[in-house]
Amino acid sequence: METNNAGHFYYRLTDVDEEFNRLGRILRFDLETPGWKTLDSNPYFTDVHYRIGTDYSGSLYTLDFLTGGFKIVRRDSEFMDQKRITLPRTMNPTTMFFSDSGETALVIDLNTIHRYIFTKKESVTNFYEEKIG
């Protein structure tokens, strides 16, 4: 479970269907209208939204596994894409963390911490990567 310091809690729910496929959903709990809301319209296979994270400015992040590798996706509270960073195809991330402002993402793979900085431009390709350690 994640919180964004703006009155929302996010949860990545996983379940199994009748054919034993692992499925998942991203849910949001809003403190103003107590109750859970499903943000993604259809159940997905659990590797699609591999991890979730939040920052203090109210953004939700998903670490998505799509054709071609992993992507970090910044989303608004209604789950709409705002920015994307495509990670190198050779990277197999295990977890991620975000700065309070959401401008910096730390992604950890087997032996390395990678730092990605979202730029102010609304572009999917503008980011800075630095390997730490």
KOLMIKOL-190487 format. One record per residue: residue in one letter; chain; x negated, y, z negated of N, C-alpha, C, O in turn. Coordinates in steps of 0.2 Angstrom, whole numbers. Layout:
N
<site 'A','A',<X,Y,Z>,<X,Y,Z>,<X,Y,Z>,<X,Y,Z>>
...
//
This chain:
133
<site 'M','A',<-4,-6,0>,<0,0,0>,<-4,6,0>,<-10,6,-3>>
<site 'E','A',<-2,11,4>,<-6,18,4>,<-1,23,3>,<5,23,4>>
<site 'T','A',<-4,29,0>,<0,35,-1>,<-4,41,2>,<-10,41,3>>
<site 'N','A',<0,46,5>,<-3,51,8>,<-3,58,5>,<-4,63,7>>
<site 'N','A',<-1,57,-2>,<-1,63,-6>,<4,68,-4>,<4,74,-6>>
<site 'A','A',<9,66,0>,<14,71,3>,<21,68,2>,<26,69,5>>
<site 'G','A',<22,63,-3>,<28,60,-5>,<30,54,-1>,<36,52,-1>>
<site 'H','A',<25,51,2>,<26,45,6>,<22,39,4>,<16,40,2>>
<site 'F','A',<24,33,4>,<20,27,3>,<21,23,9>,<26,23,12>>
<site 'Y','A',<16,20,11>,<16,16,17>,<14,9,15>,<9,8,11>>
<site 'Y','A',<17,4,19>,<15,-3,17>,<15,-7,24>,<19,-6,28>>
<site 'R','A',<10,-12,24>,<9,-16,30>,<12,-23,28>,<9,-27,24>>
<site 'L','A',<18,-24,30>,<22,-30,28>,<20,-36,33>,<20,-35,39>>
<site 'T','A',<18,-42,30>,<17,-48,35>,<22,-53,33>,<24,-54,27>>
<site 'D','A',<24,-57,38>,<29,-62,37>,<28,-67,42>,<23,-67,47>>
<site 'V','A',<31,-73,42>,<31,-78,47>,<38,-80,50>,<43,-80,46>>
<site 'D','A',<38,-80,56>,<44,-82,59>,<46,-89,60>,<42,-93,57>>
<site 'E','A',<51,-91,63>,<53,-98,63>,<48,-103,67>,<48,-109,66>>
<site 'E','A',<44,-100,71>,<39,-103,75>,<32,-103,72>,<27,-105,75>>
<site 'F','A',<32,-100,66>,<26,-100,62>,<21,-95,65>,<15,-95,64>>
<site 'N','A',<23,-90,68>,<19,-84,71>,<19,-79,65>,<24,-78,62>>
<site 'R','A',<13,-77,64>,<12,-71,58>,<14,-65,61>,<11,-62,66>>
<site 'L','A',<20,-62,59>,<22,-55,61>,<21,-50,56>,<20,-52,50>>
<site 'G','A',<22,-44,58>,<21,-38,53>,<25,-32,55>,<27,-32,61>>
<site 'R','A',<26,-28,50>,<29,-21,51>,<25,-16,47>,<22,-18,42>>
<site 'I','A',<26,-10,49>,<23,-4,45>,<30,-1,42>,<34,1,46>>
<site 'L','A',<30,0,35>,<36,3,32>,<33,9,28>,<28,10,26>>
<site 'R','A',<38,14,28>,<37,20,24>,<42,21,19>,<48,20,20>>
<site 'F','A',<40,22,13>,<45,24,7>,<44,32,6>,<39,34,5>>
<site 'D','A',<50,35,7>,<51,42,6>,<54,44,-1>,<59,41,-2>>
<site 'L','A',<50,48,-5>,<52,49,-11>,<59,54,-11>,<62,54,-16>>
<site 'E','A',<60,58,-6>,<65,62,-6>,<72,58,-4>,<77,60,-7>>
<site 'T','A',<72,53,0>,<78,49,1>,<75,42,-1>,<74,38,4>>
<site 'P','A',<75,40,-7>,<72,34,-9>,<75,28,-5>,<81,26,-5>>
<site 'G','A',<70,25,-2>,<71,19,2>,<66,18,7>,<62,22,9>>
<site 'W','A',<65,12,10>,<60,10,15>,<63,11,22>,<69,9,23>>
<site 'K','A',<59,13,26>,<60,14,33>,<55,11,37>,<49,11,36>>
<site 'T','A',<58,7,42>,<53,3,47>,<51,8,52>,<55,12,55>>
<site 'L','A',<44,9,53>,<41,14,57>,<40,11,64>,<41,15,69>>
<site 'D','A',<38,5,65>,<37,2,71>,<43,-1,73>,<46,-5,69>>
<site 'S','A',<45,0,79>,<52,-2,82>,<53,-10,82>,<58,-12,81>>
<site 'N','A',<48,-14,83>,<48,-21,84>,<43,-24,80>,<38,-22,78>>
<site 'P','A',<44,-30,77>,<39,-34,74>,<33,-35,79>,<34,-36,85>>
<site 'Y','A',<27,-35,76>,<22,-36,80>,<18,-42,77>,<18,-44,71>>
<site 'F','A',<13,-45,81>,<9,-50,79>,<4,-46,74>,<1,-41,76>>
<site 'T','A',<2,-49,69>,<-2,-46,63>,<-8,-43,66>,<-11,-38,62>>
<site 'D','A',<-11,-45,71>,<-18,-42,73>,<-17,-36,76>,<-22,-32,77>>
<site 'V','A',<-11,-34,78>,<-10,-27,82>,<-12,-21,77>,<-16,-17,79>>
<site 'H','A',<-9,-21,71>,<-10,-16,66>,<-14,-19,61>,<-11,-22,56>>
<site 'Y','A',<-21,-20,62>,<-25,-24,58>,<-26,-21,51>,<-26,-25,46>>
<site 'R','A',<-26,-14,50>,<-27,-11,44>,<-23,-4,44>,<-22,-2,49>>
<site 'I','A',<-21,-1,38>,<-18,5,38>,<-22,9,33>,<-25,7,28>>
<site 'G','A',<-22,16,34>,<-25,21,29>,<-21,27,29>,<-18,29,34>>
<site 'T','A',<-23,32,24>,<-20,38,24>,<-25,43,22>,<-30,42,20>>
<site 'D','A',<-23,50,23>,<-27,55,21>,<-22,60,17>,<-16,59,16>>
<site 'Y','A',<-25,65,13>,<-21,69,9>,<-17,74,13>,<-13,78,10>>
<site 'S','A',<-19,75,19>,<-15,80,23>,<-8,77,26>,<-5,80,30>>
<site 'G','A',<-7,71,25>,<-1,68,27>,<-1,63,33>,<4,61,35>>
<site 'S','A',<-7,62,35>,<-7,58,41>,<-8,50,39>,<-11,49,34>>
<site 'L','A',<-5,46,44>,<-6,39,43>,<-11,36,48>,<-11,39,54>>
<site 'Y','A',<-15,32,47>,<-20,29,52>,<-19,21,52>,<-17,18,47>>
<site 'T','A',<-19,19,58>,<-19,12,59>,<-26,10,63>,<-28,13,67>>
<site 'L','A',<-28,4,61>,<-34,1,65>,<-30,-4,69>,<-29,-10,66>>
<site 'D','A',<-30,-3,75>,<-26,-7,80>,<-31,-12,84>,<-36,-9,86>>
<site 'F','A',<-29,-18,85>,<-32,-22,89>,<-28,-23,95>,<-23,-26,95>>
<site 'L','A',<-31,-20,101>,<-27,-21,107>,<-32,-24,112>,<-38,-25,111>>
<site 'T','A',<-30,-25,118>,<-34,-27,124>,<-40,-23,125>,<-39,-17,125>>
<site 'G','A',<-46,-25,124>,<-52,-21,125>,<-55,-19,118>,<-60,-16,118>>
<site 'G','A',<-52,-21,113>,<-55,-20,106>,<-51,-16,101>,<-45,-15,102>>
<site 'F','A',<-54,-13,96>,<-51,-10,91>,<-51,-2,93>,<-55,1,96>>
<site 'K','A',<-45,1,90>,<-44,8,90>,<-42,11,84>,<-38,7,80>>
<site 'I','A',<-45,16,82>,<-42,20,76>,<-37,25,79>,<-38,29,83>>
<site 'V','A',<-31,25,76>,<-25,29,78>,<-23,33,73>,<-21,31,68>>
<site 'R','A',<-23,40,74>,<-20,44,69>,<-13,45,71>,<-11,47,76>>
<site 'R','A',<-9,45,66>,<-1,45,67>,<2,50,62>,<-1,52,57>>
<site 'D','A',<8,53,64>,<11,57,60>,<16,53,55>,<16,47,56>>
<site 'S','A',<20,56,51>,<24,52,46>,<29,48,50>,<33,44,47>>
<site 'E','A',<31,50,56>,<36,46,60>,<32,41,65>,<36,38,69>>
<site 'F','A',<26,39,64>,<22,34,67>,<20,36,74>,<18,32,78>>
<site 'M','A',<21,42,76>,<19,44,83>,<11,45,83>,<8,48,79>>
<site 'D','A',<8,43,89>,<1,44,90>,<-1,51,90>,<3,55,93>>
<site 'Q','A',<-6,53,87>,<-9,60,87>,<-16,60,91>,<-17,64,95>>
<site 'K','A',<-20,56,88>,<-27,55,91>,<-29,48,91>,<-26,44,87>>
<site 'R','A',<-34,46,95>,<-36,39,95>,<-44,39,96>,<-47,44,99>>
<site 'I','A',<-47,34,93>,<-54,33,94>,<-55,26,96>,<-52,21,92>>
<site 'T','A',<-58,25,101>,<-59,18,104>,<-66,16,101>,<-71,19,102>>
<site 'L','A',<-66,10,97>,<-72,8,94>,<-76,4,99>,<-73,1,104>>
<site 'P','A',<-83,3,98>,<-87,-1,103>,<-84,-8,103>,<-82,-11,98>>
<site 'R','A',<-84,-12,109>,<-81,-18,110>,<-85,-24,105>,<-82,-29,103>>
<site 'T','A',<-91,-22,104>,<-95,-27,99>,<-93,-26,92>,<-95,-31,88>>
<site 'M','A',<-90,-21,90>,<-88,-20,83>,<-82,-24,81>,<-77,-25,84>>
<site 'N','A',<-83,-27,75>,<-78,-31,72>,<-77,-28,65>,<-80,-31,60>>
<site 'P','A',<-73,-23,64>,<-72,-20,58>,<-68,-24,53>,<-64,-28,54>>
<site 'T','A',<-70,-23,46>,<-67,-26,41>,<-63,-22,37>,<-58,-24,34>>
<site 'T','A',<-64,-15,36>,<-60,-10,33>,<-62,-3,35>,<-67,-2,39>>
<site 'M','A',<-58,2,33>,<-59,9,35>,<-57,13,29>,<-52,11,25>>
<site 'F','A',<-60,19,29>,<-58,24,24>,<-58,31,27>,<-61,32,32>>
<site 'F','A',<-54,36,24>,<-54,42,27>,<-55,48,22>,<-54,47,16>>
<site 'S','A',<-58,53,25>,<-59,59,21>,<-52,62,19>,<-47,61,22>>
<site 'D','A',<-52,66,14>,<-46,70,12>,<-43,73,17>,<-36,73,18>>
<site 'S','A',<-46,77,22>,<-44,80,27>,<-42,76,33>,<-38,78,38>>
<site 'G','A',<-45,70,34>,<-43,65,39>,<-48,67,45>,<-47,63,50>>
<site 'E','A',<-53,71,45>,<-57,72,50>,<-63,67,51>,<-66,67,56>>
<site 'T','A',<-64,64,45>,<-70,59,45>,<-67,52,44>,<-63,51,39>>
<site 'A','A',<-69,47,48>,<-67,40,46>,<-73,36,45>,<-78,36,49>>
<site 'L','A',<-73,32,40>,<-79,27,39>,<-76,20,40>,<-71,18,37>>
<site 'V','A',<-79,17,45>,<-77,10,47>,<-83,5,45>,<-89,7,47>>
<site 'I','A',<-81,0,42>,<-86,-5,40>,<-86,-11,44>,<-80,-14,44>>
<site 'D','A',<-91,-13,47>,<-91,-20,50>,<-96,-24,45>,<-97,-23,40>>
<site 'L','A',<-98,-30,48>,<-102,-35,44>,<-108,-32,40>,<-109,-33,34>>
<site 'N','A',<-112,-28,44>,<-118,-25,40>,<-119,-18,40>,<-124,-15,38>>
<site 'T','A',<-114,-14,43>,<-115,-7,44>,<-109,-3,42>,<-104,-5,43>>
<site 'I','A',<-110,3,40>,<-105,8,39>,<-106,13,45>,<-111,16,46>>
<site 'H','A',<-100,14,49>,<-100,19,54>,<-96,25,53>,<-90,24,50>>
<site 'R','A',<-98,31,54>,<-95,37,53>,<-92,40,59>,<-96,41,63>>
<site 'Y','A',<-86,41,60>,<-83,44,66>,<-80,50,63>,<-76,51,58>>
<site 'I','A',<-81,56,67>,<-78,62,66>,<-73,64,71>,<-75,65,77>>
<site 'F','A',<-67,65,70>,<-62,67,75>,<-64,75,76>,<-65,78,71>>
<site 'T','A',<-63,77,82>,<-65,84,84>,<-58,87,83>,<-53,84,83>>
<site 'K','A',<-58,94,84>,<-52,98,84>,<-48,98,90>,<-42,99,90>>
<site 'K','A',<-51,96,95>,<-48,95,102>,<-43,89,102>,<-45,84,99>>
<site 'E','A',<-38,90,105>,<-33,84,105>,<-35,79,111>,<-31,79,116>>
<site 'S','A',<-41,76,110>,<-43,72,116>,<-44,65,113>,<-46,64,107>>
<site 'V','A',<-43,60,117>,<-44,53,114>,<-51,51,115>,<-53,46,112>>
<site 'T','A',<-55,55,118>,<-62,53,119>,<-67,57,115>,<-73,56,115>>
<site 'N','A',<-65,63,112>,<-70,67,108>,<-70,65,101>,<-66,66,97>>
<site 'F','A',<-76,62,100>,<-78,60,93>,<-85,59,92>,<-89,59,97>>
<site 'Y','A',<-87,59,86>,<-95,58,85>,<-95,52,81>,<-92,51,76>>
<site 'E','A',<-100,48,82>,<-102,42,78>,<-109,42,76>,<-113,44,79>>
<site 'E','A',<-109,40,69>,<-116,40,66>,<-116,33,62>,<-111,32,58>>
<site 'K','A',<-121,29,63>,<-122,23,59>,<-125,25,52>,<-130,28,52>>
<site 'I','A',<-123,23,47>,<-125,24,40>,<-128,17,38>,<-123,13,37>>
<site 'G','A',<-134,16,36>,<-136,10,33>,<-137,4,38>,<-139,-1,36>>
//
